[in-house]
């Protein structure tokens, strides 16, 4: 499979692969990879907001996740999770992430996700708060 055209990722975080992440084939299992994307997404939000995120009050939730497994990730691979927001709407944000091997520069797994504005008190959809919109636009240089 050809490598997809990806954005110029402005944020990445190293991922530690543990023995418990491996499946019977000694590949990092799919559930662990979803967790790696959670780690990258969380660190990205804290980085662009320049503050620790209070997960009990965060007004966005993950509503969609898709992953393309392009090559197996092995325990000896040095992997980073790269994260970028490519679209900011009124009530949702679209994000792309990759798990990239630092030794080979290959994309091992690609993920697209959608975060939606969410009011935890009323369990209803809300607009993405302006402070997040401004941070996404500034960090990603979106128009």
C-alpha positions as CSV (number, residue, x, y, z in Angstrom):
1,X,0.0,0.0,0.0
2,X,1.3,3.5,-0.9
3,X,1.9,6.0,1.9
4,X,-1.0,8.5,2.0
5,X,-0.4,12.2,1.6
6,X,-0.3,13.6,5.2
7,X,-0.3,17.0,6.7
8,X,2.9,18.5,8.0
9,X,2.4,17.4,11.6
10,X,3.3,20.1,14.0
11,X,2.9,17.9,17.1
12,X,4.2,14.4,18.0
13,X,4.8,12.4,21.2
14,X,6.9,9.3,21.6
15,X,4.9,6.1,22.4
16,X,6.2,3.5,24.8
17,X,5.4,-0.1,23.6
18,X,4.9,-2.5,26.5
19,X,4.7,-6.3,26.5
20,X,1.0,-6.1,27.4
21,X,0.4,-4.3,24.1
22,X,1.3,-7.4,22.0
23,X,-1.1,-9.9,20.5
24,X,-0.3,-13.6,19.9
25,X,1.5,-12.7,16.7
26,X,3.9,-10.3,18.7
27,X,2.3,-7.3,16.9
28,X,0.9,-4.3,18.9
29,X,-2.8,-5.1,19.0
30,X,-5.5,-2.9,17.7
31,X,-6.9,-1.8,21.0
32,X,-3.4,-0.7,22.2
33,X,-3.1,1.3,19.0
34,X,-6.4,3.1,19.7
35,X,-5.0,3.9,23.2
36,X,-1.8,5.3,21.6
37,X,-4.0,7.7,19.6
38,X,-5.9,8.6,22.8
39,X,-2.5,9.5,24.4
40,X,-1.5,11.6,21.3
41,X,-4.9,13.4,21.2
42,X,-4.7,14.2,25.0
43,X,-1.1,15.4,24.8
44,X,-2.0,17.5,21.7
45,X,-4.9,19.2,23.5
46,X,-2.7,20.0,26.5
47,X,0.1,21.3,24.2
48,X,-2.1,23.7,22.1
49,X,-4.0,24.9,25.2
50,X,-0.7,25.2,27.2
51,X,-2.4,23.8,30.3
52,X,-3.3,20.6,31.9
53,X,-6.8,19.4,30.7
54,X,-9.4,18.7,33.4
55,X,-10.9,15.6,31.9
56,X,-13.9,15.8,34.2
57,X,-15.0,19.2,32.7
58,X,-13.6,19.0,29.1
59,X,-16.4,20.1,26.7
60,X,-15.4,17.8,23.8
61,X,-15.8,14.0,23.4
62,X,-14.6,11.5,20.8
63,X,-17.6,10.6,18.6
64,X,-15.8,8.9,15.7
65,X,-12.6,6.9,15.2
66,X,-11.3,5.0,12.2
67,X,-7.9,3.3,11.9
68,X,-6.1,1.9,8.9
69,X,-3.5,-0.7,9.9
70,X,-0.8,-0.3,7.2
71,X,2.1,-2.3,8.7
72,X,2.5,-4.2,12.0
73,X,4.1,-2.4,14.9
74,X,6.6,-4.6,16.8
75,X,8.0,-4.2,20.3
76,X,11.4,-3.0,19.0
77,X,9.9,-0.3,16.8
78,X,10.5,3.4,17.9
79,X,7.0,4.9,17.3
80,X,5.7,8.4,17.7
81,X,2.1,9.5,17.5
82,X,1.7,12.5,15.2
83,X,-1.5,14.6,15.6
84,X,-3.1,17.4,13.5
85,X,-6.5,19.1,13.4
86,X,-7.5,19.7,9.8
87,X,-11.1,21.0,10.1
88,X,-12.8,23.0,12.7
89,X,-16.6,23.3,12.5
90,X,-19.2,24.8,14.8
91,X,-19.9,21.6,16.8
92,X,-17.0,19.3,15.7
93,X,-13.3,19.0,15.0
94,X,-11.7,16.6,12.6
95,X,-8.3,15.2,13.5
96,X,-5.8,13.0,11.7
97,X,-3.1,11.0,13.5
98,X,-0.4,8.6,12.5
99,X,1.8,6.1,14.3
100,X,5.2,6.5,12.6
101,X,8.3,4.4,13.0
102,X,11.2,6.7,13.7
103,X,13.8,4.2,12.3
104,X,12.1,3.6,8.9
105,X,9.9,6.8,8.7
106,X,7.1,4.5,7.7
107,X,3.5,5.2,8.7
108,X,2.4,2.0,10.6
109,X,-1.2,3.1,11.4
110,X,-3.3,6.0,10.3
111,X,-6.3,7.3,12.2
112,X,-9.0,9.9,11.6
113,X,-11.3,11.0,14.3
114,X,-14.0,13.5,15.2
115,X,-14.4,15.3,18.4
116,X,-17.7,17.0,19.2
117,X,-18.7,19.7,21.6
118,X,-20.5,18.2,24.5
119,X,-22.2,19.5,27.6
120,X,-21.6,17.0,30.4
121,X,-24.4,18.4,32.6
122,X,-27.2,18.1,30.0
123,X,-25.7,15.3,27.8
124,X,-26.2,17.4,24.7
125,X,-24.2,18.6,21.8
126,X,-22.8,22.1,22.0
127,X,-20.6,24.3,19.9
128,X,-16.9,23.9,20.2
129,X,-15.8,26.6,22.7
130,X,-14.2,29.6,21.1
131,X,-10.9,29.2,23.1
132,X,-10.4,25.8,21.5
133,X,-11.3,27.0,18.0
134,X,-8.8,29.8,18.4
135,X,-6.1,27.4,19.6
136,X,-6.7,25.0,16.7
137,X,-6.6,27.8,14.1
138,X,-3.5,29.4,15.6
139,X,-1.5,26.1,16.1
140,X,-2.4,24.5,12.8
141,X,-2.3,27.8,10.8
142,X,-5.9,27.0,9.5
143,X,-7.9,29.5,7.5
